[in-house]
Amino acid sequence: MATNYDVLFLRTLVEQRQLAREHALDCLRRIDAAGARAPTAYQAVLHLDMVDEGTARKTHTRVMAHFEQSGEAVVRVSQEEAVRGVSDEAPALPQRPATPPARYFDLGPQGENLDGYQLGPLIAHGSCYSSYQGRGPEGEATRVCVLSSRFEQHPELLREVTSELRAWSGFRSEGGAGPLRLGRTLQRGERPPQTVVIYPALPGQSLREFLSEHGPLPELEALELVLDVCELLALAHSKGLRVGDLRSDLVCFDGERARLSDLGLSRANCIAAGFAPLGLSFGHPSYLAPEVLQEGLRRPTPATDVYALGILYYELICGAPPFRDPNPRAVLESHLVRALPPPPPEVEFGTVTAGVVLRMTAKDVGERAQDTSALVRALRAFHAGRPFQIPVGPPELPSGAGPISADEWTEASTKASQNDEADDWTESMLGAAPVGPTELQPLASGSILLDDARLSGRLPRELLARLEAANASEMALVEATEVRAQAPPAKPRPPIEIGEKLGRGAVGASYEGTWREREGEAVVLKVISRKFAKHEEILARIRADLDAASELRHQNVVSVLGRVEAEGREVVIEERSSGQTLRSLLDERKTLPVDEAVALIRDVGRALGAAQQQGLSHGDLRPEKVYVEATRARVADFGHARGSCLGAGLGKYGLYFGHPYYLAPEILQQRLEAPDLRCDLYALGILFYEAVCGRLPFKEPGIKKNLLAHMKRPLPPPPPEVALPQTVADTILRMTAKRADERMSSLEELDEALDECLEASMVSADSMVASAIQSAVKVEEFDPMASSVGDAARADWGHRSQEMTRPAEGWSKEKIKAAAQTAAQTGPAWNAQATANELYTDLEKENELAAAVDAAAKERRPPSARSGRRKQQPQGEGGGLKVVLLATALLAIVGGSAAFVALRETEERGGGAGPAPSATVAGPVAGPNRGQQAAALAAKEDAAAKEAIGEYQRRAQALLDRDEFPALLALDGEVFQGQVAARADVKDAVRVVEAKAMAQARERAQKLARRVAQLIEGDDLAKAKQLLAEAAAWAPEGVGLAEVRDQLENAAAAERGRLEQFGAPGKRDPERFARLLGRKLRGWQRGAGRCYESGGVVLRYRDMELLEADLRVARGGAPSLGTTSSGTSALQLSSGRRPTVVSWDPELFGASELIARIRPEKGARVALLIGVDEKGLRGVGISGAGEAVTLGVRGLSGASQVESSEELELHLRCLPKGRAFTITGEAIGNRTRSLRGQHVEPSKIAGRCAVAVQGSAQLVFFRVEAVLSSAYR
């Protein structure tokens, strides 16, 4: 049915003369005929090509603005009302009375790090959080989530939750976004603060709600939604992020696109839902991969995300998840041992859909698709109807993800410490030109002050009395003080209340304070030491630094709020952080995990970035200056670097700022008087090292020795117990390079490096899991054009599901029980309903803002809802257990009453000491006919067993005739149930049938092994791989194919090894080579290329714009950038009588393997070539018809015209054989044509690789794996 939105949309188009009235009425009829799944009018006019997209979008915007301003609800209307609404005589459509505009409240005064955001009406309560409508700084719609106060009772759990949320902060994609802001409510009385997470508002409803209303989705629509989510996963995985909680409740669908919500809350949702007692640290039992409990995973992996996506795919096409049971442990066991049930009979699906779903949900991780980037490409090809491949197993480990060894660190650190200028840096320069008066140099030689808060000292009470007296007099304070960041300046400022003393540092003493002007905000008062008053020039510089710092405002900065001059003393007013210093955190925990350290360093980098925009630097970065709060890290003491340095007596060594443990070498050697960004980056790099290694790199007994160490010595390797990924080590060493110009030049560069560190740390953790539970990577091929439906698809589902059900070795149900026994390690045992109830109570008693919103919501409830909630009896942590015990008792009463009666009669007869009567026998247990009854029962059981054996043998023979061996081997568990399965005659029958099946399977496997061996001998590895992939559907374990698979893998490895072994002479530093290629080739982007130690490279071009930049026109016209019919990028190549030849820029050394995907026009000639010269006058290769071709002056020799315009994939390999080379290849289209054994001399293959086209064609993909010439290197 149509809605009033559809009517208004169409009527607006008619009034604007953009759409004829009869077309609008036709559109209404189509919408009405579509029923519950009807598209909106906006979608319908675009689908029917009635108006252009721009006009439709503008009209949609106008109509939605009308609904928002009027408060009118979108409701369904009858067909008659809709037709009248589009006609000229139409009366006004029935409208619901406009609702009053929602009230929004500013969150800034109610918490920390929430400035600019507003809270609106309540959306819903949940076990993890309560969500509200919200607004952002620009008025954009947001969703405000206030986490349950229960998290505050578990600091370690809260730290893990906020760490995950911080990792997702800043993540943005079309398919979902991480938190916009992470903050805390202020503590009100005895009420603890609560964590607040702000997300962008997502349109639409959850997929769970959509499926409950509309039922399962058609195959194509389900594929589109899965592709939406998979694209988000691929982007997240590329940034080192793992979702961990993917289910239909958290996927929003607006009719056009699926978007994932709650990113970063996988841990919190799991604990709040009460799954920790099952041993879960993340995720939901209905979507949980079996390895989570079998391998004790505490964090999600790409494989667990893909498994959950596969379950979601199943749910979309079937309408419900595969395993449903009130007992979550039963669901977990089903994910381990049960095959994925086939879709219901009314659901239509194809064999390709079945294969993709089952490959994504394979029990064994080694049999599952895990590379989400490759999966996205496969799903896009599936959507376009093209053949595709799904890599099975883990993606390749990117360079830099593996741990760095001590020797590798030492070598890299030595390189980073090389500095030509350092030869002139000597110990004699230390203290050669002291800075500041001698009275500002009180430190004994060799001592270093680490923590200002640990210092002792007293501020004279008479000064405090004078300061308090000055504060009491507002006029005197206004006349005698200068306060920064005060608005409006003309308003007299209320006094500041001074509290307890916090400590004394190099600059002076610090006190607690309360600034009444800012609603009693807690502040810190720092009274600058009297010794600075004698040196006006130094004091003036300190004042100037503090005044500049007082203009700095950022969520990661502890701000300087103002500066007071009273009685000749300087008092600095600063924000008071709610967290602890990083120094105290490291004292407690020694080291931080890499991902947590990266989040912390990123926050500090953001603070430095905000300062840089105002021309400021910190100059004294160290753990004492970084405060770690629940939701962020903040940097304190901007503007204090000069005072802290001179006050600590470091001026005698020639320092104007900084600390000897964190000092960039150029500060002292170049006599820098003010810090810059690279000085701060050096200190931040030392801080990064300290956070992940648990110790400072240099901690010598004397100040001079520490300064010299930073100038001369390489950074020492991490302790043996710390395993750092290579990328993390590279980032630290680059931040702490001795030469300032070799450090990052910008904070954007640092942010990119931290992204790579996070990705490497996650991939490194994934690889440790993979090494224990995964097998070698392989590829499964699919062809949508050959997909079958109906009975064939269901039979294929049965074969594949049995194959994918085999769990990894060592997995068992006992591990699920063991995980529950050790559940205390995963998190607190919360009851979900109790958490929701407590959260509701929390919010009722929360700060004034939330209370006002709840009060407004209560006023809108019916009277019965406002009359009060029934008082609930405390259920306690064991509430769930009580419910289970009660349910068990009820079942026992209903189902076993006869046993209870018999037991009662036995007790009354005094038979309590004898054996209990059997509860399985109904009626009397004694009497004259007992033997006859037993004989009759035995005969009945014999007849039932005989009938079951007969059914088993008939079904087994049918499966045997179709070679469905896996289904046959599982048939006994399906046919024989209960005690029948334990009978000797049943076991004998099963043994005979299974022996016959295995013999037949071995015979077929032997034939296949001989055929595969022939293909391997003939170098046709692709066909051999295809045959083995097809055998996976019918071959059970133990039939001898494992050795054949090993032979194929060895042959493939040998083929690839030929390229690597044929290395180029000269330097073989892969990383240096990669940096060189990155400067020369636009296509050499992160993840697109890889270097071999032998001198070879692999580079894939998926973006044709990048390929266009790296190609040379050797002959003919230049290519033009365009798109294919499916919307992917492509290079258009056209020619006249002579071919157009475009070559890849680098010259090849010899050995190579090339792949190009080309879409030719019918009748065109295409070829993939090597050995092409600069003018495109020579070369050899393979044509689109699989022929050997030669490029010469007259064009392509030996190339036939292609017979159709379908996409071709050309493979060309050139490998050394003796002193010559052998060229082989394939042209893969509607059939495969092979080029075999073309022997050529080295002179003929020296040159570039190229694509040649005579006619017209589109180039859509290009991959080169080759050894480059020494000239290019």
Buried (B, 14 or more C-beta within 10 A) or exposed (E): BBBBBBBBBBBBBBEEEBBEBEBBBBBBEBBBEEEEEBBBBBBBBBEEEBBEEEBBEEBBEEBBEEBEEEEBBBEEBEBEBBBBBBEEEBEEBEEEEEEEEEEBBBBBBBBBBBBBBBBBBBBEBBBBBBBBBBBBEEEEEBBBBBBBBBBBEBEEBBBBBBBBBBBBBBBEBEBBBBBBBBBBBBBBEEBBBBBBBBBBBBEBBBBBBBBEEEBBBBBEEBBBBBBBBBBBBBBBBBBBBBBBBBBBBBBBBEEEBBBBBBBBBBBBBBBBBBBBBBBBBBBBBBBBBBBBBBBBBEBBBBBBBBBBBBBBBBBBBBBBBBBEEEEBBEBBBBBBEBBBBBBEEEBBBBBBBBBBBBBBBBBBBBBBBBBBBBBBBBBBBBBBEBBBBBBBBBBBBBBBBBBBEEEBBBEBBEEBBEBEBBEEBEEEBBBEEBBBBEEBBEBEEEEBBBBBBEBEEEBEEEBBEBBBBBBEEBEEBBEEBEBBBBEEEEEEBEBBBBBEBBBBBBBBBBBBBBBEBBEEBBBBBBBBBBBBEEBEEBBEBBBEBBBBBBBBBBBBBBBBBBBBBBEEBBBBBBBBBBBBBBBBBBEEEEBBBBBBBBBBBBBBBBBBBBBBEEEBBBBBBBBBBBBBBBBBBBBBBBBBBBBBBBBBBBBBBBBBBBBBBBBBBBBBBEBBEBBBBBBBBBBBBBBBBBBBBBBBBBEBEEBBBBBBBBBBBBBBBBEEEBBBBBBBBBBBBBBBBBBBEBBBEEBEEBBBBBBBBBBBBBBBBBBEBBEEBBBEBBBBBBEBEEBBBEEEBBBBBBBBBBBBBBBBEEBEBEBBBBBBEEBEEBBBBBBBBBBBBBBBEBBEBBBEBBBBBBEBEEEEEEEEEEEEEEEEEEBEEEBBEEEEEEEEEEEEEEEBEBBEEBBEEBEEEEEEEEEEBEBEEEEEEEEEEEEEEEEEEEEEEEEEBEEBBEEBBEBBEEBBEEBBBBBBBBBBEEBBEEEBBEBEEBEEBBEEBBEBBBEBBBEBBBEBBEBBBEBBEEBBBBBBBBBBBEBBBBBBEEBEBEEBBEBBBEBBEEBEEBBBEBBBEEEBEBEEBBEBBBEEBBBBEBEBBBBBEBBBBBBBBBBBEBBBEBBBBBBBEEBEEEEBEEEBBBBBBBBEEBBBBBBBBBBBBBBBBBBBBBBBBEEBBBBBBBBBBEEBBBBBBBBBBBBBBBBEEEBBBBBEBBEEBEBBBBBBBBBBEEEEBBBBBBBBBEEBBBBBEBEBEEEBBBBBBBBBBBBBBBBBBBBBBBBBBEEBB
